[in-house]
Amino acid sequence: MAIVFSAAAIVLALKAWRYAIEETEEALKYRTYGLVVLCFGFVFHTVGDFLSAYYGDVTELILESIAHLIILIAFVLFYYAAQQVIINTKGLWFK
């Protein structure tokens, strides 16, 4: 299920990026990259759970630790996306 939801999230993020307006285009780019990285991290985490039955708990812990670092990178990309929204919409704020 993680793979199916990840694929759907990536497809929807790419469609949102395609219809972006000028003020949000950079933010949607970072958000799309963040979703791709986050989905990859979730899939990697799921693979770690699956392989634990065959290769043991040590392999599971190593793969899940790597997956957590990948997910952290995705959250950093989401932070950059939020920063881009603030920067690009500064001219539209109420004075």
Summary of the structure (lengths in Angstrom):
residues: 95
radius of gyration: 16.8
end to end distance: 46.9
largest distance: 61.3
contacts: 270
relative contact order: 0.16
helix: 87%
strand: 0%
